[in-house]
């Protein structure tokens, strides 16, 4: 396995790069905007393809690198379903899995620092974001934070993990790089409380100053979405209502870019072909499956995904590869459902 812990000294942020092998798919956790070129250089050096970029929560102390990495690498951006970020490619919930080639991360909802905080377990380690820090815990006094919710997240979820499990947080300000669940149980001063009320009182009396970047970072991090309106201006987007009207027409080929787990959880559209996003460029190249189907049938490919991010990138990729007869459903299946569009569940999906 390839594992890199990268550090931004300005914000004290740890970013993690994960992959199962050289030449394979990679995932990055909590990237910082100013470090995007460094990440891309490392990806080139390790011969990795970045396919997913994850933020554990909406950060207040740095501007996220999600949007920049999406624009540079065409990766899928991921946050929790509670996040106030305008658009990300995929939203996850407690119990979901985030997978890339050879690796799988279990998703745990751990609110408290913010209401959209998540942790991710992979094998012998857990990435705790700002929920559980090394000898500390994330503050709970802004962004819908809650000391009571954080106590629940830490004591009834994270500390139930095996004691030998490695703890990799999103921040550290003292120079520590890794801990274990057992160490934090024994030596983390904020966890030596006898009740939730004692923890709430402790957190209420920290009296910390706001993060220096808060007024800049929070608004910026809420607007990381790809600007899909450009495709609409070019006639390459269908509104949900337009797409609903065209459902079942023979001249349209619907292509679902989401992962199998998303289709199982949220359903799909009748007659849609499944072509997961990470392989879309190969499928659109000469000789690729979608390219051949479009050429043989003359049908217009209409991509859709969860929120329109992946489908917008697929339309742009198709255009760059000389395949002009494509479009996407603006806002994805989320907008389709809100417009009253029919969705298939179960075996039909």
C-alpha positions, 0 to 999 in steps of 0.5 A, a space after each residue: 500500500 502507498 500511504 503518505 501523510 502530508 503537512 501544511 504548516 500554515 494551517 497545521 493540516 494533515 492531508 493523506 494520500 492513499 493507493 494500493 499500488 504504483 500505477 493505480 487509483 489514489 484517494 486524498 483526504 483533506 487537501 489544502 488549496 495551496 498544496 495542490 501543485 505539490 499533490 499533483 507532483 507527487 501523483 506524477 512521481 508515484 504514477 498514480 491517478 487521483 480518482 477521489 478527493 474527500 473532506 472530512 468536514 467543512 474546514 474553517 482554517 484553510 481553503 479546501 483543495 477539492 475544487 482545484 484537484 477536481 479541475 486538475 485531475 477530474 477526480 470525484 469530490 466527496 463530503 458527508 450528506 450534511 455538508 453545506 458545500 454547494 456541490 460535490 460529486 458524491 455525498 456519503 452517510 454513516 455506514 457507507 464505504 468509499 472505495 478505490 482500486 484495492 482499498 475501502 474506507 468505512 464511513 462513520 458519522 462523527 458530528 460535534 466539531 461540526 455537524 458534517 464531521 465524518 471519520 474514515 476507517 481503513 484496515 488498521 487506521 482511522 482518519 478522524 478529521 477534527 473530531 479526535 485529535 492527538 491528545 485533544 479534540 476539535 472545538 465545538 463552538 461554531 459551524 453547528 458544533 455540539 460538545 454533547 454530539 462530540 462526546 457521543 461520537 468519540 466515546 460511543 463510536 471512535 473509542 469503541 474501535 480496537 485499542 491498537 488502531 492507529 489514529 490519524 487526525 486532520 490537524 496537529 499543532 504540536 508536532 505529533 503525527 500519529 496515535 492509537 485509540 488506546 493511547 487517546 483513551 489513557 492520555 488524552 486530557 479531554 477524555 478523562 471525564 466522568 460524564 457527558 455533562 462534564 465534557 460539555 462543561 470542559 468544552 464550554 470553557 476553552 474560550 478559543 479565538 476564532 481561526 484566522 482564516 475562518 471568514 475566508 475559508 468557510 465561505 470559500 469552502 461552501 462554494 467548491 462546485 463545478 459551474 454547470 451553467 456553462 454547459 447549459 449556455 452551450 446547449 449541453 445540459 437538460 433541466 430535470 423537467 426536460 429530461 423527464 419529458 424525454 424519458 424513454 425516447 429512442 433518440 436518447 441514451 441515458 448513462 448512469 455514471 454513479 457507483 453500484 452502491 449509489 444506484 442501490 441506495 438511491 435508485 436509477 432511471 429506466 433504461 439507463 446504461 451503467 458506466 461508472 465515472 472513473 472509466 468514462 474517458 476510456 469508454 468515450 475514446 475511439 473503440 470505446 463502448 459508449 463511442 461505439 454505441 453512439 456511432 451505431 445508433 445515432 442516439 444522443 448520450 445523456 449522462 447523469 450522476 448524483 448532483 451533476 458534477 461527474 456528468 458535467 465532467 463527462 460532457 467536457 471529456 466527450 467534447 475534448 474527444 470529439 464526441 459532440 452529441 452528448 448532454 447531461 442532466 443538470 443537478 443529477 438524480 437529486 434534482 430529477 427526484 425533486 422535480 418528481 421524476 420516476 426512479 427505479 429501485 431494487 432489481 430493476 436498478 
